[in-house]
Amino acid sequence: MTPTMHALFDADLMGIDPATLTVHFKPGIELGELFEGRKITPLVYDLDLERLAVRWAGYQGLAHEQ
């Protein structure tokens, strides 16, 4: 993940659905236009799906506060 993407992820402006491994962005995020709905593939490290699920829940909570 690039530093920019990681910053968006840390701020819950980008989320990764742990069930489908698709990337989603809050409205207004420019990178969202390029990457919304794309599926990620772990290349080197296995993903911790439980932690990803916690982060996904945080993203979804923010996504509904508009």
N, C-alpha and C positions, 0 to 999 in steps of 0.2 A: 504494500500500500504506500502510495506517495505521501510525503509529509502533509500536503494540502488535504488529501483524502483522510488521512489519519486525524487531522485537526477537526474536520467536519464530523467524523465518526465520534471523536471524544466529546464534541459539543452536542451530540445527538441531532445533528443536522443531516446526517447520513445514517441509514440503518441497513443492516444485512439480515434478511429473513433467514432464520436458522433452518427452517424446513426446506426451503428451496435454494438457499444461498444466492438469492437475487439481491441486488443493491437498489436502495430507494433513497430519495432525497426529499427534504422539505421543499415546499414551493419557494421559488425565487433563487434557488441555488443554481448558478450557471453550469457547473459541472453535471448537474442533474440532466440537462438536455442531452449530454453526450453518453452518460452511463446509466440512466434510469432503466431498471429492469434487467440489466446485464447480470449474468451468472458468474460468480467468482469460482476459481479453482485453486484449492490449496496446492502450491507447488513444492514447498519444502517442508513445512510444518503442518501437522494435523491441527485442525481447528478445535477449540474447546467449545462444543455446541451448547453446553449448559451456560457458560459465560456469555456466549453469543445471544442466547435466549434472554438473558437478563438485560443485555444492552438493547436488544430488539424491543423489549417491553418499555424501556426508557424512551426509545425513539418514538414508539407508538403513542406514548403518553403526551409527549411534546407535540406530536403531529396533530393531535386533536385539540390543542389549546390555541385556537386561532380566533 
